[in-house]
Amino acid sequence: MLQIRADLVEEIMAHARAEHPHEACGMIAGSEGAERPERFFRMTNAAKPTGDAEAQQREQVHRALVLGEAHAEYRGEVRSSLTYYTWDVKERLRAQREMDERDEWPVVIYHSHTRSEAYPSQVDIEVASGPANDPRIHYVIVSTRPDAEARVRGHDLRSFRIVDGVVTEEEVDVVETYMFAHTGADDVPDLD
């Protein structure tokens, strides 16, 4: 089960809406060894056009490596930031270094789907099952399509564990605060 604060859910949704019709992506870090998402990292979808021809060429090469022939298209059109996301490598490394310095890890990796339901695509599954896979990560997907089904607080938001190609949906518990949310003994105040 993913337990997440309401303000973080709203921040994910605000990011997804701001980027629509492009896919949004980011992470929420938490203390190493804990399951609490705390610190929000709004990331850049490097597949989004920037007007920089050199950057777009690098993204196209990266997309070909990551997606390959089998996933180069989505419903008959070439994949783009409308149907695919990829990290800006420098930004991702900077965020990881910052998390490492603070003894944190990415508890949640999120992204949006702009044309489909909030469920992992085959590309999502393959990337999540790759060499950098961490089975502890909660993969949150939100849908910003107009007919999205309201599942969590009025949003099409779902959480999954993806391990070795196996997708397991998990319950999402949205709380106002983690205090007294039955997530660990450290929530109980000392009576001394």
N, C-alpha and C positions, 0 to 999 in steps of 0.2 A: 504494500500500500504506500502511496505517496501522500504524505501530509505536507501541505503547503499553505503559507499565509495568503489571505485574500488579496493583500496589496501586491504580492508577486504575481498572482493570477492576472490582476488588472494590468500590471506592467507588461506581461507577455502579450495580452490582448491589445494594448495600446500600441506596442511595437508592431504587431502583426497588421493592425489596421493602418498604421502610418506607412508601412511598406507596400501594402496592397496596391496594385496587382502583382507585385514581386513577392517572392517568399522571404520571410524574415527568419533570422536565426540568432541564437544566443545561448548563454549558460547561466546557471545560478549555482554559485559556489557555497559550500558549507565546510565546517571544520572536518578535518581528516578523521575518519572513523565514525562520523555522525551521519544521520540520514536527514538532517534539516537543511533545506535550501535557505540561504540567508542573503547572499550578496549577488546582485544582478549584474550581468555582463551583456549589454546589448551589442551584438556583433554585426559586422558588415557582411552582407551576402556578396562575395566576390564575383558571382555570376552576373550581378546587376551592371548594366552598361554605365560607363563613367565618362565616355567621350575620349578616353586615353587609349589610343590605338595599341600601344605596347602592352598595357595592362590587359586589354581585351584579348590580345593574341596569347598572352600567358594563361589567361583563364580558359581559352579554347583548348589549348594543349592539355591543361590540367583536366578539363571536362572529358576530353577524349581518353585520358589515362584512367580516370575514375569510373566513367560510365561505360566506356568501350562501345563496340558496335551494338550490343544487345539492348542498351538503354539510351542510345543516342537520340531517340525520338520519344515523344509523349503524345499519344493519340494522333499520330500523323504529322506532327510538327517537330522541328529541331528543338531539343531541350534548351531552355534559357532560364533566366532568373524568375520567369513566370511559373516554372514547373520544377525548379531544381535550386538547391542552394549549395554553396561551398564556402568554407571559411576563408577569410583573408589571412594568409599564412602568418604574416608578421603580427597582425592583431591577435591571432590565436596564441602564438608563442608568447607575446607580451602578457596576455591574460594568464597563461599557464605559469609563467615565471612569478607573477604577482600572487597567484594562488599558492605556489610552492613556498614563497617567502612567508606566507601567513599560515602555513600548514593547513591548506584547504584543498579540496578536490571538487570537480564538477558534479554535484549531486544531480542536477537536472541539465540536460541538453534539450533545447526546444527549437522548433521551427514551425512555420505555417505552411498549410496547403491552400492554394488560392482557387483551385478548380476541382478539388476532390475532398472526400471526407477526411476526418482526422484519424487516419490509419496509416501505418508505415507502408510506403511503396516498396517495390523490390529493391530499388536503389537504396532507400533508407535502411533496409534490412542488411544489404550487403556491406554498406559503409559501417553500420553499427557492429557488424560481426567481423570486421577487419582486424588487422594486427594490433591496433590501438584499443581494442575492445576492453571495456571494464564492466563486468556483469552487475556491478552495483549501481550503475547509472540509470536514472529514470529518463526515458525518452518521451518528452511531452510534445504532442502534435496538436495544433489548433487549425481549424478550418475557417477561412474568411469568405468562403463562397456565399452568395446571397441566400441559398436555401439550406445553409448549415443547420444541423440539428442541435438544439440547446440541450447540453448534457450536464454541465457544471456551471452553476451560477449564471445561467443564461448564455453560455458559450459552448461551442463545439470544441471541447478540450478533453483530451484523453492521454493517459500515461501508459507506457509499455516498458517491459524489460525485454531486451533483445540479446540473446546469447546464442552464439553458434548458429545463426539463422532461424532460431525459434523465437517467435513473437508471443509474449504473454501479456495480455492486458491486465492492468491492476487498478484497484479502486483509488479514487482521488478524494482525499479528505481535506476540504478547505476550512481553515481556522482563522480567526481574527488574530490570535497570538499563539505562540507555542507554550506559553505559561499554562500549566495545568492541563495540557492537551494529552496527557497520558503517554508521553513519548520517552520518558526516562526518569530515573530517580532524581536527576539534577533539577527537575521542575518543582520539587517539593521544598518549600522553604524550611530552613532550620528553625527549630522551636526553642533553641537556647537563648 
